[in-house]
Amino acid sequence: MTARKRYDDLCDDLCARNDDVELGQMMGMPCVKRGGKMVAGFSRTASGMIFKLPDAAVREQALALDGAELFDPSGNGQPFKEWVVVPAAHAGEWERLAEHALRPSG
């Protein structure tokens, strides 16, 4: 199964289980939104899923995965501090991380 297919299947499941989750497009990529705010997306260039992980412990767990890194959409060394790109090699972690990304922050 391709990384994009895994992403699409996960998104379908998230939408089916959460009435307030919608799919959209932001920053030139497909994304998952809750309350109109992007919480996850799919990076075609990295072939991985991107998650907003405000919980520092969860973010560190995600960053410990081989190939995971902070999301730097500009490519200029200015990554978003709460956003992690998790490569398709760790697609088994995507659902768990998506659940964390969907949690209300603050």
Residue pairs with C-beta under 8 A, 6 or more apart in sequence:
1 9
3 42
3 47
3 48
3 49
3 88
3 91
4 42
4 44
4 47
6 88
6 91
6 94
7 30
7 42
7 49
7 94
10 49
10 94
10 95
10 98
11 23
11 30
11 32
13 95
14 21
14 32
14 98
14 102
15 21
15 22
15 23
18 34
18 102
20 34
20 35
21 32
21 33
21 34
21 102
22 32
22 33
22 34
23 30
23 31
23 32
23 33
24 30
24 31
24 32
24 33
24 38
25 31
26 33
26 38
26 41
27 38
27 41
27 73
29 41
29 42
29 43
29 44
29 50
30 41
30 42
31 38
31 39
31 40
31 41
31 42
32 38
32 39
32 40
32 41
32 98
32 101
32 102
33 39
34 102
38 52
39 51
39 52
39 98
39 101
39 102
40 49
40 50
40 51
40 52
40 97
40 98
40 101
40 102
41 49
41 50
42 48
42 49
42 50
43 49
43 50
43 71
43 85
46 85
46 87
47 87
47 88
48 67
48 68
48 85
48 86
48 87
48 88
49 85
49 86
49 88
49 91
49 94
49 97
49 98
50 71
50 83
50 84
50 85
50 86
51 62
51 83
51 84
51 86
51 97
51 98
51 100
51 101
52 80
52 82
52 83
52 101
52 105
53 59
53 62
53 82
53 83
53 84
53 97
53 100
53 101
54 82
54 105
54 106
55 100
55 103
58 97
58 100
59 82
59 84
62 68
62 84
62 86
62 93
62 97
63 69
63 70
63 84
65 86
65 87
65 90
65 93
66 87
66 89
66 90
67 87
67 89
67 90
68 84
68 85
68 86
68 87
68 90
69 79
69 84
69 85
70 79
70 80
70 81
70 83
70 84
70 85
71 79
71 80
71 83
71 84
71 85
72 78
72 79
72 80
73 80
84 97
86 93
86 94
86 97
